[in-house]
Amino acid sequence: MAADFIKLDQFLKIINVVRSGGEAKLIIRSGEVLVNGEMELRRGRKLYDEDIVTIEDTSFTVHIST
């Protein structure tokens, strides 16, 4: 069974916003990442289908395949 979520740092790597977990940690901790319109500082934040992640002025919608 596939997971019904993905962690924020993994998602940022998949969409090629960052190249590593360390880079993801820095961008998240700097307050540059919004999840569903709210600042998110936890790199382990669980994202679910249809969550919206925004970095700068670009938004990405999470799609979980099950």
Residue pairs with C-beta under 8 A, 6 or more apart in sequence:
1 66
2 64
2 65
2 66
3 64
4 48
4 49
4 64
4 66
5 46
5 47
5 48
5 64
6 14
6 46
6 47
6 62
6 64
7 43
7 44
7 45
7 46
7 47
8 24
8 28
8 33
8 35
8 40
8 42
8 43
8 44
8 45
8 46
8 47
8 53
9 18
9 21
9 24
9 25
9 28
9 43
9 44
11 47
11 53
11 60
11 62
12 18
12 24
12 27
12 28
12 33
12 53
12 55
13 19
13 20
13 21
13 24
15 53
15 60
17 24
17 27
17 55
18 24
18 27
21 43
24 43
25 43
27 33
27 55
28 40
28 41
28 42
28 43
29 41
29 43
31 39
31 41
32 55
32 56
33 39
33 40
33 53
33 54
33 55
34 40
34 53
34 54
34 55
35 45
35 47
35 51
35 52
35 53
35 54
36 51
36 52
37 52
37 54
47 53
47 62
48 62
48 64
49 62
49 63
49 64
50 61
50 62
50 63
51 61
51 62
52 59
52 60
52 61
52 62
53 59
53 60
53 61
53 62
54 60
